[in-house]
Structures are given as structure tokens and as C-alpha cells.
Amino acid sequence: MEDNIITIHIIDREGVTHDLEAPTDMNMNVMEVCKSYELPVEGRCGGMAMCATCQCYLESDTDLPEQSDAELDMLDEAFFVKPNSRLGCQLHISDELDGIVLRLAPEGN
């Protein structure tokens, strides 16, 4: 594997898994990587944890950083929230995310 590149696995709303390569050295987040691969992630607020249109579900045993108050507050107002919900814009691409599996939440936020 290349230096500074990890693979994240995104399951789209049709159940198809996409293996995305993501750079760890460009300060990107999961939402931005999904958008760069033209997956249907809206990210209406531009990554400010203010819209929940990038909500996804953690489906792997990946240890993630604790959720911020802003992320928790937004998820309180979002639709289709589950205990494993996260906002893609709040998951920054790092070596720790290598191999993560995330499922896109249904549209409707």
C-alpha cells in the first residue's frame, strides 16, 4: 500500500460496497472523500456538522474518536439515527480509519 493512502469501504444506499482510497495527508474527511468519488453524500453545510446530510453508520469494529458536542447535537435532530450513527464530515481521514466500513444513511435529513 502507498504511504499516506488508506482504504475506506462505503456501502451505498443500494447496498453496493465501494472501496475508496483516501489520502491521510490532505486533511480530508469521509464526506469529502465520498464526494470526490461522486457517491451520493450531500454535505449541504460543507462539513460544519450543521446538516446531517453526510450521516453514515459504522459497520466495522473501528475505534473512532469521541463525538463532539456539535456532532451529537446534530444527530439529535437528524432522521434515521442509530446508535452507530456518525457524521462523515466529522471523521477525519487518518491511519486509524484504514479498513473502516461505513453505510450511508437513507436520504431525508
Secondary structure, DSSP 8 states (H G I E B T S, - for coil): --TTEEEEEEE-TTS-EEEEEEETTS--BHHHHHHHTT-S---TTSSSSSS-TTEEEE-S--------HHHHHHHHH-SS--TTEEEGGGSB--GGGTT-EEEE--S--
